[in-house]
Amino acid sequence: MRTRKVLEELRDLRTEMRDLRLETREIHAETRDLHTENRDMLRFLAEVVRRNELAFRDMGAALGEFRKESRAAQEVSRAAAEESRAAAEETRAHTKAIFALIDRFQGGGAAPAT
């Protein structure tokens, strides 16, 4: 009777071992799948990073060109402002000279108020 009980326990242990082996295989298969997914994700992320680096490099070059163009436009604007100031000064000088001529023709002063 005792032998029969030991044999039953052995059979139960074998069944448990078989079930554990099956579970272990399933776990290994899931782990392999996860590793594959992780590898794929890492490749994807590496590609995203590479593309971002290229985009930022291109953006930096474009910004550099924009800065150059902006500086050139500022220089043109400054030159135009200087020309405008010079023209205004010249206009004031001409206006002053014209008023001086008018004053001379009128006898050296402003016309009397009536």
Beta strands, then each sheet from edge to edge (+ up, - down):
end
